[in-house]
Amino acid sequence: MNIARSILPVIAAAFGMAVLGAAAQAPSALAEVKPGMWELTGIPGSSAPQRLCIADLDRLVRFEHRSQNCTSNVISDEGRSTVIGYSCGAAGFGRTRIDVVTPRNIKVGTQGISGQLPFNYTLTARRVGDCAK
């Protein structure tokens, strides 16, 4: 048995996350933030900003695990800041803090375990328009 898998529930509990459960309702801090075309800087391994069509803001919350099925819960939601914990089964887990500077400019700090390795980075996301149809 892999040690990382056996301690995953313990670490997830320490982060205040539900290991199982339904997806969280959108936090009030993100109420004015809208899906669309977002320009992201700070993506690990990328020196240039990248533009992504973000149809679901949950992709920003769990950016490291954006292609995984995950469950999440809101840890705190105060004013223009929210902290969300999420779990993606064997793929890992994370804890993300989103600070809404304006509805078109947010900071995303995320950390956790992905592919049995730790991650910790901050993204700057700027909404640049609607997604192409």
C-alpha angles and dihedrals in degrees: 000000000000112000093217090058094046093053096040094096091048093050092044090053090050089055089052095246132141109238090204129025147092125302114275124254114250110277117242090238087069096046094109096039111099134199117252141099110338128188111215128197126184097045107156111254094016123101095183129061114263127213117219132177103235108195093166120039089213085079088068092046092054099027094148090054099032093134094049133087105246140169121220143185135195112249096182135356114184127157109307096348133077135177119206129185121203140181128205101185114239090354090072140248142259149193119223131191116198120194114192108214091173130340086266099043125054139163118222117196113185136175138165142093125313123174088355091300129104122248132189125169144132126234128198111212124194122184108228101176146296124323118260113260 
